[in-house]
Amino acid sequence: MGTLLAVAGGTIAVPVNAVAVDRDDHVLYWNKVLVDSFQELEDSEATPGAVARAGAMMNIAVYDAVNSIESIGNRYLIKPTSAAGYHNSLEVAIDHAAYGVLREALPRLDFSDEFDAAREQARPTTAEEFAVGKDLGEKTSRAITFLRDRDASSINTPYHIGDQPGDWRPTSPGVPPLTPNWGRVKPFGIDYGAQYRPPLPPALTGAEYAAELNEVKEYGGADTSTTSRTADQTEIAHFWANDLDGTYKAPGHLYALTNDIVENRMPNSDSYETAKLYALMSIALADAGIAAWDAKYLTEVDLWRPETAIQLADTDGNPATVGDPDWEPLSPDIDGNRFSPPFPAYVSGHAAYAGAWAGIMERYTGSDTFEYALDATTVDPHADGVVRTFDSFSQMARENAESRIYLGVHFRSDAEQGLVLGDRVAAHVFAHALG
């Protein structure tokens, strides 16, 4: 299972690390499969929005299936009464709901081995119980995939790249703007992408913008001889990055952290409890991405990245900024070249996802702080083996947001307003999405 194998039809097998179904919780199992699958995605499949969308679709289908057997909240789409009380059908329903969605949402990946492993470790069922669970899972997976087929996620309207001071433009030759229409995607929980649109970023000619540019110039550069960044801040930058193919991607890292919390900090939880947690969390992450991309591309300011801003600072009309045409961000790609993500800076997607995640986790568990410190890991290749310790959800979210300053790819307002945006989305989703 740990080896990537080519199979017929151009699909690849997911090298899942979650073959054992922990505590008989198939919700946790499939979210481990989901995180492993994120590491296999490439190119357009691996965009933050697409990753978060797939996760929300899967967890909504699972939630509706679980909620149909035992009511744990309002339905998201459907709640067939014929399955009520069929508790022995629970695992079958979860497996078919998750598998049905992933086959459609991530068609290049082959999940058949993971499905077989889940079924082999499910509790025995009668023919009737199996049929009820299978029918229920297939119904909920079809319902969400049918709905999201019409969610505007495939819009490809061309993006016009500006050339005025402050306008975002590509930082890597030949790399086009990534998902410029994602802010138009139909949200899962909030009403529309611009519902919690943040204020515009600081004006280029003002003191606040100059302070933010000079901060990232000082702390986010690749040249260690000129930066004030500490070793710990460098570690933070790489720990949260997950920008590259082969990593979790930004939303996937938060899924991985949730999996660890559920497995190790919620020992008495069951599939009914975890189904609702994952549904709320995944809806908030998906909507935070949509809201962040609305702010990035669909407002009157599509803000340039620090890389461009610092290199062209002599053109911004601000006497407190000085251009440095040789400045590069710390952020490296897998070959060691420097890059900035190919979309506008404001707001930070990492920060918005982190704010939404922390907002749901705090509201769901009833506390921001942990009873004892949490050790967290990453799969970013530039932070291999790094373990960081946290005392609260908000601490994790803030460090995630600020990591982008140390990486040299965001200004402070990108991070701060991203956190605010994410939390506002989380508050809406928690209050309204599932009851």
Contacts in CASP RR format, 6 or more apart in sequence:
PFRMAT RR
TARGET T0000
AUTHOR 0000-0000-0000
METHOD contacts of the structure
MODEL  1
MGTLLAVAGGTIAVPVNAVAVDRDDHVLYWNKVLVDSFQELEDSEATPGA
VARAGAMMNIAVYDAVNSIESIGNRYLIKPTSAAGYHNSLEVAIDHAAYG
VLREALPRLDFSDEFDAAREQARPTTAEEFAVGKDLGEKTSRAITFLRDR
DASSINTPYHIGDQPGDWRPTSPGVPPLTPNWGRVKPFGIDYGAQYRPPL
PPALTGAEYAAELNEVKEYGGADTSTTSRTADQTEIAHFWANDLDGTYKA
PGHLYALTNDIVENRMPNSDSYETAKLYALMSIALADAGIAAWDAKYLTE
VDLWRPETAIQLADTDGNPATVGDPDWEPLSPDIDGNRFSPPFPAYVSGH
AAYAGAWAGIMERYTGSDTFEYALDATTVDPHADGVVRTFDSFSQMAREN
AESRIYLGVHFRSDAEQGLVLGDRVAAHVFAHALG
1 13 0 8 1.000
1 15 0 8 1.000
1 16 0 8 1.000
1 17 0 8 1.000
1 19 0 8 1.000
1 113 0 8 1.000
2 15 0 8 1.000
2 16 0 8 1.000
2 17 0 8 1.000
3 15 0 8 1.000
4 12 0 8 1.000
4 13 0 8 1.000
4 15 0 8 1.000
4 40 0 8 1.000
5 12 0 8 1.000
5 13 0 8 1.000
6 12 0 8 1.000
7 13 0 8 1.000
7 110 0 8 1.000
10 108 0 8 1.000
11 107 0 8 1.000
11 108 0 8 1.000
11 109 0 8 1.000
11 110 0 8 1.000
12 40 0 8 1.000
12 108 0 8 1.000
12 109 0 8 1.000
12 110 0 8 1.000
13 109 0 8 1.000
13 110 0 8 1.000
13 113 0 8 1.000
14 33 0 8 1.000
14 36 0 8 1.000
14 37 0 8 1.000
14 40 0 8 1.000
14 109 0 8 1.000
14 110 0 8 1.000
14 111 0 8 1.000
14 113 0 8 1.000
14 114 0 8 1.000
15 36 0 8 1.000
15 40 0 8 1.000
16 32 0 8 1.000
16 33 0 8 1.000
16 36 0 8 1.000
16 37 0 8 1.000
16 113 0 8 1.000
16 114 0 8 1.000
16 117 0 8 1.000
17 32 0 8 1.000
17 36 0 8 1.000
18 29 0 8 1.000
18 32 0 8 1.000
18 33 0 8 1.000
18 36 0 8 1.000
19 117 0 8 1.000
20 121 0 8 1.000
21 28 0 8 1.000
21 29 0 8 1.000
21 117 0 8 1.000
21 118 0 8 1.000
21 121 0 8 1.000
21 122 0 8 1.000
22 28 0 8 1.000
22 29 0 8 1.000
22 32 0 8 1.000
22 263 0 8 1.000
23 263 0 8 1.000
23 267 0 8 1.000
23 270 0 8 1.000
24 91 0 8 1.000
24 123 0 8 1.000
24 271 0 8 1.000
25 262 0 8 1.000
25 269 0 8 1.000
25 270 0 8 1.000
25 271 0 8 1.000
25 274 0 8 1.000
26 90 0 8 1.000
26 91 0 8 1.000
26 94 0 8 1.000
26 95 0 8 1.000
26 98 0 8 1.000
26 118 0 8 1.000
26 122 0 8 1.000
26 271 0 8 1.000
27 62 0 8 1.000
27 66 0 8 1.000
27 94 0 8 1.000
27 271 0 8 1.000
27 274 0 8 1.000
27 275 0 8 1.000
27 278 0 8 1.000
28 259 0 8 1.000
28 262 0 8 1.000
28 263 0 8 1.000
28 274 0 8 1.000
29 118 0 8 1.000
30 58 0 8 1.000
30 62 0 8 1.000
30 94 0 8 1.000
30 95 0 8 1.000
30 98 0 8 1.000
30 114 0 8 1.000
30 118 0 8 1.000
31 59 0 8 1.000
31 255 0 8 1.000
31 258 0 8 1.000
31 259 0 8 1.000
31 262 0 8 1.000
31 278 0 8 1.000
32 259 0 8 1.000
33 98 0 8 1.000
33 102 0 8 1.000
33 111 0 8 1.000
33 114 0 8 1.000
34 54 0 8 1.000
34 55 0 8 1.000
34 58 0 8 1.000
34 102 0 8 1.000
34 255 0 8 1.000
35 248 0 8 1.000
35 252 0 8 1.000
35 255 0 8 1.000
35 256 0 8 1.000
35 259 0 8 1.000
37 102 0 8 1.000
37 106 0 8 1.000
37 109 0 8 1.000
37 111 0 8 1.000
38 46 0 8 1.000
38 51 0 8 1.000
38 248 0 8 1.000
38 249 0 8 1.000
38 251 0 8 1.000
38 252 0 8 1.000
38 255 0 8 1.000
39 246 0 8 1.000
39 247 0 8 1.000
39 248 0 8 1.000
39 379 0 8 1.000
40 109 0 8 1.000
40 246 0 8 1.000
41 50 0 8 1.000
41 51 0 8 1.000
41 106 0 8 1.000
41 108 0 8 1.000
41 109 0 8 1.000
41 245 0 8 1.000
41 246 0 8 1.000
41 249 0 8 1.000
42 245 0 8 1.000
43 245 0 8 1.000
44 50 0 8 1.000
45 106 0 8 1.000
45 108 0 8 1.000
46 245 0 8 1.000
46 249 0 8 1.000
47 178 0 8 1.000
47 179 0 8 1.000
47 182 0 8 1.000
48 249 0 8 1.000
48 250 0 8 1.000
48 251 0 8 1.000
48 289 0 8 1.000
48 349 0 8 1.000
48 353 0 8 1.000
49 179 0 8 1.000
49 182 0 8 1.000
49 185 0 8 1.000
49 251 0 8 1.000
49 286 0 8 1.000
49 289 0 8 1.000
49 290 0 8 1.000
49 293 0 8 1.000
50 153 0 8 1.000
50 179 0 8 1.000
51 249 0 8 1.000
51 250 0 8 1.000
51 251 0 8 1.000
51 252 0 8 1.000
52 251 0 8 1.000
52 282 0 8 1.000
52 285 0 8 1.000
52 286 0 8 1.000
52 288 0 8 1.000
52 289 0 8 1.000
52 353 0 8 1.000
53 105 0 8 1.000
53 148 0 8 1.000
53 151 0 8 1.000
53 153 0 8 1.000
53 185 0 8 1.000
53 286 0 8 1.000
54 101 0 8 1.000
54 102 0 8 1.000
54 105 0 8 1.000
54 106 0 8 1.000
55 105 0 8 1.000
55 251 0 8 1.000
55 255 0 8 1.000
55 282 0 8 1.000
55 285 0 8 1.000
55 286 0 8 1.000
56 188 0 8 1.000
56 282 0 8 1.000
56 283 0 8 1.000
56 285 0 8 1.000
56 286 0 8 1.000
57 101 0 8 1.000
57 105 0 8 1.000
57 144 0 8 1.000
57 145 0 8 1.000
57 148 0 8 1.000
58 97 0 8 1.000
58 98 0 8 1.000
58 101 0 8 1.000
58 102 0 8 1.000
58 105 0 8 1.000
58 282 0 8 1.000
59 275 0 8 1.000
59 278 0 8 1.000
59 279 0 8 1.000
59 281 0 8 1.000
59 282 0 8 1.000
59 283 0 8 1.000
60 76 0 8 1.000
60 77 0 8 1.000
60 140 0 8 1.000
60 144 0 8 1.000
60 188 0 8 1.000
60 279 0 8 1.000
60 282 0 8 1.000
60 283 0 8 1.000
61 97 0 8 1.000
61 98 0 8 1.000
61 100 0 8 1.000
61 101 0 8 1.000
61 137 0 8 1.000
61 140 0 8 1.000
61 141 0 8 1.000
61 143 0 8 1.000
61 144 0 8 1.000
61 145 0 8 1.000
62 94 0 8 1.000
62 97 0 8 1.000
62 98 0 8 1.000
62 140 0 8 1.000
62 275 0 8 1.000
62 278 0 8 1.000
62 279 0 8 1.000
63 72 0 8 1.000
63 76 0 8 1.000
63 275 0 8 1.000
63 276 0 8 1.000
63 278 0 8 1.000
63 279 0 8 1.000
63 434 0 8 1.000
64 75 0 8 1.000
64 76 0 8 1.000
64 77 0 8 1.000
64 78 0 8 1.000
64 79 0 8 1.000
64 97 0 8 1.000
64 140 0 8 1.000
64 143 0 8 1.000
64 144 0 8 1.000
65 83 0 8 1.000
65 93 0 8 1.000
65 94 0 8 1.000
65 96 0 8 1.000
65 97 0 8 1.000
65 133 0 8 1.000
65 136 0 8 1.000
65 137 0 8 1.000
65 140 0 8 1.000
66 72 0 8 1.000
66 90 0 8 1.000
66 93 0 8 1.000
66 94 0 8 1.000
66 271 0 8 1.000
66 272 0 8 1.000
66 275 0 8 1.000
66 276 0 8 1.000
67 73 0 8 1.000
67 75 0 8 1.000
67 76 0 8 1.000
67 79 0 8 1.000
67 275 0 8 1.000
67 276 0 8 1.000
68 75 0 8 1.000
68 78 0 8 1.000
68 79 0 8 1.000
68 80 0 8 1.000
68 81 0 8 1.000
68 83 0 8 1.000
68 84 0 8 1.000
68 93 0 8 1.000
68 136 0 8 1.000
68 140 0 8 1.000
69 83 0 8 1.000
69 84 0 8 1.000
69 85 0 8 1.000
69 86 0 8 1.000
69 87 0 8 1.000
69 89 0 8 1.000
69 90 0 8 1.000
69 93 0 8 1.000
69 136 0 8 1.000
70 84 0 8 1.000
70 85 0 8 1.000
70 87 0 8 1.000
70 272 0 8 1.000
71 79 0 8 1.000
71 84 0 8 1.000
72 272 0 8 1.000
72 273 0 8 1.000
72 275 0 8 1.000
72 276 0 8 1.000
73 276 0 8 1.000
73 434 0 8 1.000
73 435 0 8 1.000
74 434 0 8 1.000
74 435 0 8 1.000
76 144 0 8 1.000
76 279 0 8 1.000
76 433 0 8 1.000
76 434 0 8 1.000
77 140 0 8 1.000
77 143 0 8 1.000
77 144 0 8 1.000
77 147 0 8 1.000
78 139 0 8 1.000
78 140 0 8 1.000
78 143 0 8 1.000
80 136 0 8 1.000
80 139 0 8 1.000
82 132 0 8 1.000
83 89 0 8 1.000
83 93 0 8 1.000
83 132 0 8 1.000
83 133 0 8 1.000
83 135 0 8 1.000
83 136 0 8 1.000
86 129 0 8 1.000
86 132 0 8 1.000
86 133 0 8 1.000
86 136 0 8 1.000
88 123 0 8 1.000
88 125 0 8 1.000
88 126 0 8 1.000
88 129 0 8 1.000
89 125 0 8 1.000
89 129 0 8 1.000
89 130 0 8 1.000
89 132 0 8 1.000
89 133 0 8 1.000
89 136 0 8 1.000
90 133 0 8 1.000
90 271 0 8 1.000
91 118 0 8 1.000
91 122 0 8 1.000
91 123 0 8 1.000
91 271 0 8 1.000
92 119 0 8 1.000
92 122 0 8 1.000
92 125 0 8 1.000
92 129 0 8 1.000
92 130 0 8 1.000
92 132 0 8 1.000
92 133 0 8 1.000
92 134 0 8 1.000
92 137 0 8 1.000
93 132 0 8 1.000
93 133 0 8 1.000
93 134 0 8 1.000
93 136 0 8 1.000
93 137 0 8 1.000
93 140 0 8 1.000
94 137 0 8 1.000
94 271 0 8 1.000
94 275 0 8 1.000
95 115 0 8 1.000
95 118 0 8 1.000
95 119 0 8 1.000
95 122 0 8 1.000
95 137 0 8 1.000
96 133 0 8 1.000
96 134 0 8 1.000
96 136 0 8 1.000
96 137 0 8 1.000
96 138 0 8 1.000
96 141 0 8 1.000
97 136 0 8 1.000
97 137 0 8 1.000
97 138 0 8 1.000
97 140 0 8 1.000
97 141 0 8 1.000
98 141 0 8 1.000
99 111 0 8 1.000
99 114 0 8 1.000
99 115 0 8 1.000
99 118 0 8 1.000
99 141 0 8 1.000
100 137 0 8 1.000
100 138 0 8 1.000
100 141 0 8 1.000
100 142 0 8 1.000
100 145 0 8 1.000
101 141 0 8 1.000
101 144 0 8 1.000
101 145 0 8 1.000
102 109 0 8 1.000
102 111 0 8 1.000
103 111 0 8 1.000
104 141 0 8 1.000
104 145 0 8 1.000
105 145 0 8 1.000
105 148 0 8 1.000
148 186 0 8 1.000
150 186 0 8 1.000
151 185 0 8 1.000
151 186 0 8 1.000
152 181 0 8 1.000
152 184 0 8 1.000
152 185 0 8 1.000
152 186 0 8 1.000
153 182 0 8 1.000
153 185 0 8 1.000
155 181 0 8 1.000
155 184 0 8 1.000
155 185 0 8 1.000
156 181 0 8 1.000
157 180 0 8 1.000
157 181 0 8 1.000
159 176 0 8 1.000
159 177 0 8 1.000
159 180 0 8 1.000
159 181 0 8 1.000
159 297 0 8 1.000
161 167 0 8 1.000
161 168 0 8 1.000
161 169 0 8 1.000
161 170 0 8 1.000
161 177 0 8 1.000
162 168 0 8 1.000
162 169 0 8 1.000
162 302 0 8 1.000
163 169 0 8 1.000
165 204 0 8 1.000
165 312 0 8 1.000
165 315 0 8 1.000
165 316 0 8 1.000
165 317 0 8 1.000
166 204 0 8 1.000
166 301 0 8 1.000
166 303 0 8 1.000
166 304 0 8 1.000
166 308 0 8 1.000
166 309 0 8 1.000
166 316 0 8 1.000
167 302 0 8 1.000
167 304 0 8 1.000
168 177 0 8 1.000
168 302 0 8 1.000
168 303 0 8 1.000
168 304 0 8 1.000
168 305 0 8 1.000
168 308 0 8 1.000
168 343 0 8 1.000
168 344 0 8 1.000
168 345 0 8 1.000
169 304 0 8 1.000
169 308 0 8 1.000
170 176 0 8 1.000
170 177 0 8 1.000
170 342 0 8 1.000
171 305 0 8 1.000
171 307 0 8 1.000
171 308 0 8 1.000
171 339 0 8 1.000
171 340 0 8 1.000
171 342 0 8 1.000
172 339 0 8 1.000
172 340 0 8 1.000
172 342 0 8 1.000
175 339 0 8 1.000
175 342 0 8 1.000
176 342 0 8 1.000
177 297 0 8 1.000
177 342 0 8 1.000
177 343 0 8 1.000
178 341 0 8 1.000
178 342 0 8 1.000
178 343 0 8 1.000
179 293 0 8 1.000
179 343 0 8 1.000
180 297 0 8 1.000
180 343 0 8 1.000
181 297 0 8 1.000
182 289 0 8 1.000
182 290 0 8 1.000
182 293 0 8 1.000
182 297 0 8 1.000
183 193 0 8 1.000
183 289 0 8 1.000
183 290 0 8 1.000
183 291 0 8 1.000
183 293 0 8 1.000
183 294 0 8 1.000
183 297 0 8 1.000
183 298 0 8 1.000
184 193 0 8 1.000
184 294 0 8 1.000
184 298 0 8 1.000
185 193 0 8 1.000
185 290 0 8 1.000
185 293 0 8 1.000
187 193 0 8 1.000
187 195 0 8 1.000
187 286 0 8 1.000
187 287 0 8 1.000
187 290 0 8 1.000
187 291 0 8 1.000
188 283 0 8 1.000
188 286 0 8 1.000
188 287 0 8 1.000
188 429 0 8 1.000
188 433 0 8 1.000
189 283 0 8 1.000
189 287 0 8 1.000
189 428 0 8 1.000
189 429 0 8 1.000
189 432 0 8 1.000
189 433 0 8 1.000
190 196 0 8 1.000
190 287 0 8 1.000
190 290 0 8 1.000
190 291 0 8 1.000
190 425 0 8 1.000
190 428 0 8 1.000
190 429 0 8 1.000
193 287 0 8 1.000
193 290 0 8 1.000
193 291 0 8 1.000
193 294 0 8 1.000
194 291 0 8 1.000
194 294 0 8 1.000
194 298 0 8 1.000
195 291 0 8 1.000
195 428 0 8 1.000
196 291 0 8 1.000
196 421 0 8 1.000
196 422 0 8 1.000
196 424 0 8 1.000
196 425 0 8 1.000
196 428 0 8 1.000
197 291 0 8 1.000
197 294 0 8 1.000
197 295 0 8 1.000
197 299 0 8 1.000
198 295 0 8 1.000
198 346 0 8 1.000
198 347 0 8 1.000
198 417 0 8 1.000
198 418 0 8 1.000
198 420 0 8 1.000
198 421 0 8 1.000
199 417 0 8 1.000
200 299 0 8 1.000
200 300 0 8 1.000
200 301 0 8 1.000
201 209 0 8 1.000
201 301 0 8 1.000
201 303 0 8 1.000
201 345 0 8 1.000
201 346 0 8 1.000
201 411 0 8 1.000
201 413 0 8 1.000
201 414 0 8 1.000
201 417 0 8 1.000
202 208 0 8 1.000
202 209 0 8 1.000
202 212 0 8 1.000
202 413 0 8 1.000
203 209 0 8 1.000
204 316 0 8 1.000
204 317 0 8 1.000
204 318 0 8 1.000
205 316 0 8 1.000
205 317 0 8 1.000
205 318 0 8 1.000
206 318 0 8 1.000
206 320 0 8 1.000
207 320 0 8 1.000
208 413 0 8 1.000
209 316 0 8 1.000
209 318 0 8 1.000
209 321 0 8 1.000
209 411 0 8 1.000
210 318 0 8 1.000
210 320 0 8 1.000
210 321 0 8 1.000
211 320 0 8 1.000
212 411 0 8 1.000
212 412 0 8 1.000
212 413 0 8 1.000
213 306 0 8 1.000
213 309 0 8 1.000
213 310 0 8 1.000
213 313 0 8 1.000
213 318 0 8 1.000
213 321 0 8 1.000
213 411 0 8 1.000
214 320 0 8 1.000
214 321 0 8 1.000
215 405 0 8 1.000
215 411 0 8 1.000
215 412 0 8 1.000
216 306 0 8 1.000
216 310 0 8 1.000
216 405 0 8 1.000
216 408 0 8 1.000
216 410 0 8 1.000
216 411 0 8 1.000
216 412 0 8 1.000
217 306 0 8 1.000
217 310 0 8 1.000
217 324 0 8 1.000
217 327 0 8 1.000
218 227 0 8 1.000
218 228 0 8 1.000
218 229 0 8 1.000
219 227 0 8 1.000
219 228 0 8 1.000
219 229 0 8 1.000
219 233 0 8 1.000
219 405 0 8 1.000
219 406 0 8 1.000
219 408 0 8 1.000
220 227 0 8 1.000
220 229 0 8 1.000
220 237 0 8 1.000
220 306 0 8 1.000
220 329 0 8 1.000
220 330 0 8 1.000
220 405 0 8 1.000
220 406 0 8 1.000
220 407 0 8 1.000
220 408 0 8 1.000
221 227 0 8 1.000
221 229 0 8 1.000
221 327 0 8 1.000
221 328 0 8 1.000
221 329 0 8 1.000
221 330 0 8 1.000
221 408 0 8 1.000
222 328 0 8 1.000
222 329 0 8 1.000
222 330 0 8 1.000
222 332 0 8 1.000
222 338 0 8 1.000
223 327 0 8 1.000
223 328 0 8 1.000
227 330 0 8 1.000
229 237 0 8 1.000
229 330 0 8 1.000
229 406 0 8 1.000
233 406 0 8 1.000
234 330 0 8 1.000
234 406 0 8 1.000
235 383 0 8 1.000
235 386 0 8 1.000
235 388 0 8 1.000
236 388 0 8 1.000
236 399 0 8 1.000
236 402 0 8 1.000
236 403 0 8 1.000
236 406 0 8 1.000
237 330 0 8 1.000
237 331 0 8 1.000
237 403 0 8 1.000
237 404 0 8 1.000
237 406 0 8 1.000
237 407 0 8 1.000
237 408 0 8 1.000
238 378 0 8 1.000
238 380 0 8 1.000
238 382 0 8 1.000
238 383 0 8 1.000
238 386 0 8 1.000
238 407 0 8 1.000
239 378 0 8 1.000
239 380 0 8 1.000
239 383 0 8 1.000
239 386 0 8 1.000
239 388 0 8 1.000
239 403 0 8 1.000
240 253 0 8 1.000
240 350 0 8 1.000
240 378 0 8 1.000
240 380 0 8 1.000
240 399 0 8 1.000
240 400 0 8 1.000
240 403 0 8 1.000
240 404 0 8 1.000
241 247 0 8 1.000
241 331 0 8 1.000
241 380 0 8 1.000
241 382 0 8 1.000
241 383 0 8 1.000
241 403 0 8 1.000
241 407 0 8 1.000
242 248 0 8 1.000
242 249 0 8 1.000
242 250 0 8 1.000
242 252 0 8 1.000
242 253 0 8 1.000
242 378 0 8 1.000
242 379 0 8 1.000
242 380 0 8 1.000
243 249 0 8 1.000
243 250 0 8 1.000
243 331 0 8 1.000
243 341 0 8 1.000
244 333 0 8 1.000
244 334 0 8 1.000
244 380 0 8 1.000
244 381 0 8 1.000
245 334 0 8 1.000
246 379 0 8 1.000
247 253 0 8 1.000
247 378 0 8 1.000
247 379 0 8 1.000
247 380 0 8 1.000
247 381 0 8 1.000
248 255 0 8 1.000
248 256 0 8 1.000
248 378 0 8 1.000
248 379 0 8 1.000
250 349 0 8 1.000
250 350 0 8 1.000
250 353 0 8 1.000
251 285 0 8 1.000
251 286 0 8 1.000
251 289 0 8 1.000
251 353 0 8 1.000
253 378 0 8 1.000
253 379 0 8 1.000
254 281 0 8 1.000
254 285 0 8 1.000
254 353 0 8 1.000
254 354 0 8 1.000
254 357 0 8 1.000
255 282 0 8 1.000
255 285 0 8 1.000
256 377 0 8 1.000
256 379 0 8 1.000
257 357 0 8 1.000
257 376 0 8 1.000
257 396 0 8 1.000
258 277 0 8 1.000
258 278 0 8 1.000
258 281 0 8 1.000
258 357 0 8 1.000
258 361 0 8 1.000
260 374 0 8 1.000
260 376 0 8 1.000
261 361 0 8 1.000
261 374 0 8 1.000
262 269 0 8 1.000
262 274 0 8 1.000
262 277 0 8 1.000
265 370 0 8 1.000
265 374 0 8 1.000
266 273 0 8 1.000
266 274 0 8 1.000
269 277 0 8 1.000
276 434 0 8 1.000
277 360 0 8 1.000
277 364 0 8 1.000
279 433 0 8 1.000
279 434 0 8 1.000
280 360 0 8 1.000
280 364 0 8 1.000
280 429 0 8 1.000
280 430 0 8 1.000
280 433 0 8 1.000
280 434 0 8 1.000
281 357 0 8 1.000
281 360 0 8 1.000
281 361 0 8 1.000
281 364 0 8 1.000
283 429 0 8 1.000
283 433 0 8 1.000
284 356 0 8 1.000
284 357 0 8 1.000
284 359 0 8 1.000
284 360 0 8 1.000
284 422 0 8 1.000
284 425 0 8 1.000
284 426 0 8 1.000
284 429 0 8 1.000
284 430 0 8 1.000
285 353 0 8 1.000
285 356 0 8 1.000
285 357 0 8 1.000
287 356 0 8 1.000
287 425 0 8 1.000
287 428 0 8 1.000
287 429 0 8 1.000
288 349 0 8 1.000
288 352 0 8 1.000
288 353 0 8 1.000
288 355 0 8 1.000
288 356 0 8 1.000
288 421 0 8 1.000
288 422 0 8 1.000
288 425 0 8 1.000
288 426 0 8 1.000
289 349 0 8 1.000
289 352 0 8 1.000
289 353 0 8 1.000
291 352 0 8 1.000
291 421 0 8 1.000
291 422 0 8 1.000
291 425 0 8 1.000
292 347 0 8 1.000
292 348 0 8 1.000
292 349 0 8 1.000
292 352 0 8 1.000
292 353 0 8 1.000
292 418 0 8 1.000
292 421 0 8 1.000
292 422 0 8 1.000
293 343 0 8 1.000
295 346 0 8 1.000
295 347 0 8 1.000
295 417 0 8 1.000
295 421 0 8 1.000
296 302 0 8 1.000
296 343 0 8 1.000
296 344 0 8 1.000
296 345 0 8 1.000
296 346 0 8 1.000
296 347 0 8 1.000
296 349 0 8 1.000
297 343 0 8 1.000
297 344 0 8 1.000
301 346 0 8 1.000
302 344 0 8 1.000
303 344 0 8 1.000
303 345 0 8 1.000
303 346 0 8 1.000
303 411 0 8 1.000
303 414 0 8 1.000
304 312 0 8 1.000
304 344 0 8 1.000
304 345 0 8 1.000
305 329 0 8 1.000
305 340 0 8 1.000
305 341 0 8 1.000
305 344 0 8 1.000
305 345 0 8 1.000
305 409 0 8 1.000
305 410 0 8 1.000
306 329 0 8 1.000
306 340 0 8 1.000
306 345 0 8 1.000
306 408 0 8 1.000
306 409 0 8 1.000
306 410 0 8 1.000
306 411 0 8 1.000
307 327 0 8 1.000
307 328 0 8 1.000
307 329 0 8 1.000
307 338 0 8 1.000
307 340 0 8 1.000
307 408 0 8 1.000
307 409 0 8 1.000
308 340 0 8 1.000
309 316 0 8 1.000
309 411 0 8 1.000
310 323 0 8 1.000
310 324 0 8 1.000
310 327 0 8 1.000
311 323 0 8 1.000
311 324 0 8 1.000
311 325 0 8 1.000
311 326 0 8 1.000
311 327 0 8 1.000
312 323 0 8 1.000
313 321 0 8 1.000
313 322 0 8 1.000
313 323 0 8 1.000
313 324 0 8 1.000
314 321 0 8 1.000
314 322 0 8 1.000
314 323 0 8 1.000
328 338 0 8 1.000
329 338 0 8 1.000
329 339 0 8 1.000
329 340 0 8 1.000
329 407 0 8 1.000
329 408 0 8 1.000
329 409 0 8 1.000
330 338 0 8 1.000
330 406 0 8 1.000
330 407 0 8 1.000
330 408 0 8 1.000
331 338 0 8 1.000
331 339 0 8 1.000
331 340 0 8 1.000
331 407 0 8 1.000
331 408 0 8 1.000
331 409 0 8 1.000
332 338 0 8 1.000
332 339 0 8 1.000
332 382 0 8 1.000
333 339 0 8 1.000
334 381 0 8 1.000
340 408 0 8 1.000
340 409 0 8 1.000
341 409 0 8 1.000
345 409 0 8 1.000
345 410 0 8 1.000
345 411 0 8 1.000
345 414 0 8 1.000
346 411 0 8 1.000
346 413 0 8 1.000
346 414 0 8 1.000
346 417 0 8 1.000
347 413 0 8 1.000
347 414 0 8 1.000
347 417 0 8 1.000
347 418 0 8 1.000
347 421 0 8 1.000
348 401 0 8 1.000
348 404 0 8 1.000
348 410 0 8 1.000
348 414 0 8 1.000
348 415 0 8 1.000
348 418 0 8 1.000
349 418 0 8 1.000
350 400 0 8 1.000
350 401 0 8 1.000
350 403 0 8 1.000
350 404 0 8 1.000
350 410 0 8 1.000
351 397 0 8 1.000
351 400 0 8 1.000
351 401 0 8 1.000
351 404 0 8 1.000
351 410 0 8 1.000
351 414 0 8 1.000
351 415 0 8 1.000
351 416 0 8 1.000
351 417 0 8 1.000
351 418 0 8 1.000
351 419 0 8 1.000
351 421 0 8 1.000
351 422 0 8 1.000
352 418 0 8 1.000
352 419 0 8 1.000
352 421 0 8 1.000
352 422 0 8 1.000
352 425 0 8 1.000
353 400 0 8 1.000
353 422 0 8 1.000
354 396 0 8 1.000
354 397 0 8 1.000
354 398 0 8 1.000
354 400 0 8 1.000
354 401 0 8 1.000
354 419 0 8 1.000
354 422 0 8 1.000
355 397 0 8 1.000
355 401 0 8 1.000
355 418 0 8 1.000
355 419 0 8 1.000
355 421 0 8 1.000
355 422 0 8 1.000
355 423 0 8 1.000
355 426 0 8 1.000
356 422 0 8 1.000
356 423 0 8 1.000
356 425 0 8 1.000
356 426 0 8 1.000
356 429 0 8 1.000
357 393 0 8 1.000
357 397 0 8 1.000
357 426 0 8 1.000
358 368 0 8 1.000
358 393 0 8 1.000
358 394 0 8 1.000
358 396 0 8 1.000
358 397 0 8 1.000
358 423 0 8 1.000
358 426 0 8 1.000
359 393 0 8 1.000
359 397 0 8 1.000
359 422 0 8 1.000
359 423 0 8 1.000
359 426 0 8 1.000
359 427 0 8 1.000
359 430 0 8 1.000
360 426 0 8 1.000
360 429 0 8 1.000
360 430 0 8 1.000
361 393 0 8 1.000
362 368 0 8 1.000
362 393 0 8 1.000
362 394 0 8 1.000
363 426 0 8 1.000
363 427 0 8 1.000
363 430 0 8 1.000
364 430 0 8 1.000
368 392 0 8 1.000
368 393 0 8 1.000
368 394 0 8 1.000
369 391 0 8 1.000
369 392 0 8 1.000
370 390 0 8 1.000
370 391 0 8 1.000
370 392 0 8 1.000
373 389 0 8 1.000
373 390 0 8 1.000
373 391 0 8 1.000
374 389 0 8 1.000
374 390 0 8 1.000
374 391 0 8 1.000
374 396 0 8 1.000
375 387 0 8 1.000
375 388 0 8 1.000
375 389 0 8 1.000
376 387 0 8 1.000
376 388 0 8 1.000
376 389 0 8 1.000
376 390 0 8 1.000
376 396 0 8 1.000
377 385 0 8 1.000
377 386 0 8 1.000
377 387 0 8 1.000
378 385 0 8 1.000
378 386 0 8 1.000
388 399 0 8 1.000
390 396 0 8 1.000
390 399 0 8 1.000
397 419 0 8 1.000
398 419 0 8 1.000
401 415 0 8 1.000
401 416 0 8 1.000
401 418 0 8 1.000
401 419 0 8 1.000
402 415 0 8 1.000
404 410 0 8 1.000
404 414 0 8 1.000
404 415 0 8 1.000
405 411 0 8 1.000
405 412 0 8 1.000
405 415 0 8 1.000
END
